[in-house]
Amino acid sequence: MKINHNGKSYNCPASLSEITLKQVIDFQLQYGKDLETFLSKADPDNELEFFEIKMDMACKSVSFFTGIPLEEIYKTDITHVFSIFDNALAPIFQPQEERTLYENYHFKNELWTIASPQMTFENTMTFNELILGKVITNDMKNFAAGKFEALQRLAVVYFRKVDEKLDESWLSEEFEQSERLKMMADLPMDIVLDIAFFLQSSMIAFLQSSLFSGNQKEVTDPI
């Protein structure tokens, strides 16, 4: 949507579907330390500190995603800034406790789907796909600063056109330059967060019921 600020017109995202993964990765590169503080160090019980940290993150987010200079945002009525931040931007950085997932998604004028990382007799998950997904999922949890880049790599493996199988060339040595990886950078954030939520939930369920869980009883030779 368009907003007017100091006599100029700016594009302002009205929802997650109007923000791309590439934009969020670029935001993280520019404001990674501030984002880390917002996510991990803000104490909601300390109302003044929490308000100051949230206000700073809201101003930087709105400035970045609208193109309005940050120094002008700092002079803007904070209620307007918070309105944009809370409605369109904050969901990007908040834990997703529940999301409505869909069987298929429209992207680049085609139908896509999320391939489950769980290995069953019904699906076509390969060992390479499973191991790659497990490694990247651990990266997502252990390295918050690389979270959105990890999501881009995850999408290459698990977000595919309907009935499409994994192409091993997507994971070649030239992976960082692959066209598929670049395409995933254009994913809208509503789809990206669905992918993240689905894969995290599925991977946890798989690991809890697999050999990785460590819950299996040791089998001894009776002889």
N, C-alpha and C positions, 0 to 999 in steps of 0.2 A: 504494500500500500504506500501511497505518497503522503509525506508529512511536510509541512512548511516550518522552517526554522530561520528566523532572522531574514525573512524575505526570500529564502532559497528553498527549492523543492528537493527532497531526499527520498530515496527508496528505503522503506522500513519493513522488515519481515513481520508478517502478521501471524505466522505459525512456523513450526519446524519444517514444514514442507517447502518453505521458501529459503531455507538455509542449507548450503551444501556441506558435505564432509570436508572438502578442501578449505572452505572458509573457517571452519572450526579448528582444523589443524593449523592454519595460519595464525588464528587468534591465539592458540596455545603456544606457538613459537614466539609470539610477541609478548604475551602476558603470562607465561607459564608459572613464574614464581608467585605472581599475584593470585593466579587461579589455585595454586597449591595451598596458599594461605587461606583462601576462601573455603576450600573443600575440607581442609584438615585442622586448621588452627582456630577457626572462628567458634567461639563458645556461646551458644544461644542463651545460656544462663547469665552471661555478662552482657546485658542488653546494650550498653553503650558501645563496647568493643565490637559486638556483632553487627550493630547498625552501621558503624564506621566502615567495617570491612565489606559488608554487603553494598553499601552506598558506593564505595570505590569500584567494586566489581561491576555494579550496575552501570556506572558512568562509562567505564572502559568498554564494556560489552556494547552498549548502545552506540557509543562513538564508533567502534570498529565496524559493526554490522550495518550502520546507516551511512557512514562516511562523514558525519558531522564532526568537526574538530573537537578533540577532547577538552581543550580549554574553554570552548563554548558550552559543552555539556556540563562542565563543572559550575557554570553560571546559570543553568536552567533550573526551573522549579523541580525539585527532587521527586515530587509526586508524579509528574509526567514521565520522568526517567524510570521510576519504579514500575509504572504501569506497563511500559514497553518491555522492561526486563522480566517482570513476573509472568506476563502473558505469553511472550514469544521466546525469550532467551534462557531464563532460569532452568526450564526443563532439560536443557542440554547437559547441565552440570549436576543435576540432582540424581540420586539413586533411583532406579526404576523398580519400584516394588510390584507394580502391576501394569501390564500393557495389553491392549487388544491386538492380537496377531491375526494375520490373514493368510489364506492358503496361497494366494497369488498377489503379486504387486506389479503395477504398471511402471516401467522405467525404460526410457529411450524407445518409446513406442512399441514395446514388446512386453510379454508376460514373463515375470520372473518368480522364483520361489526360493525359500530358505531350505537348504539340504540339512537334514538332521545329522549331528556328529555321532549319534548313537549307532552302534553296530548291531544290526539284526539280520536275520535271514532274508528279510523283505527288502532291505535297501542295498545300495551298491557302494557303500563306504569302503575305501581302501585303507591299508595300513598307513600309507604316506599321508593321506588326508587326516586321519585320526591323530597321528603323532604331531603333524604341523599345527593342527587346531589346538592340541593340548599345550604345546609350547607357547603359542601366541596367547592363549587364554591365561596361562601363568604370567606372561609378560604384562597382560592387562591388569592383573591383580597386584603384581609386585612393583611395577613401574608406572605409577600414575601419570607421570609426565609424558609417557609414550602411548597413552591410552587410545587416542583417536587415530594415530598412525597404525596401531595394532588392529583397530577396527577395519581400517582400509585393507590390510592384509587378510584379515578374516573374511571379509566380503568377497575377495577374489576366490577363496576356496569354497565358501558355503552359500553365496548368493549367486544363483545361476538362472539362466533361461529355463522355462519349463521343459523337462525331458532332456536337458543338456547334461553331459557328463564332464567331469573334471578333465581339462586338457593339461597334461604334464608340462607342456611348454610354458604355461602360466607361472610355473614355479622354477623356472630355469635359472641359470646364473645371472641372466639379464633381467631377473624378476623386477628390480626396482625401476626398470625402464619399460616394462611390458605395457602394452596398450590396455590390457585388462585392468591392471592396477590403476592406470590413469583414468579409466572409465569409472572405477569405483569412487574416485575423488569427487565425481559429480553427483553421487547419491544424495538425495535430500535427507535431512537429519531425522525425519519421522521414520523412514525405512531403516536408517542406520541404527537407531535406538531399538527398533524391533529386532534387528539381527543380533545386537548385543544381548538383549534380554533373553531371546530364544536360545542362543548358543550357551550363555552362562548357565541357564536353567538346565538345559539338556546335558551339558558337559558335567555338571555337578551330579545329576542323576546317574549318568553313565559311570562316572568314577566311583560313586558310592556302591555300585553293583558290579564292578568289574575287578579284574586282577590288580588294578592300580589302587584299590581301596585298602588293601592289606588286611581285609576282614576274613579272607578265606582261611580255613583250617588247614594246617599242614598235613599232607598225606604221607604216611610212612609205609614202608615196605613190610608186610607182615612176615616175610620169610627171615 
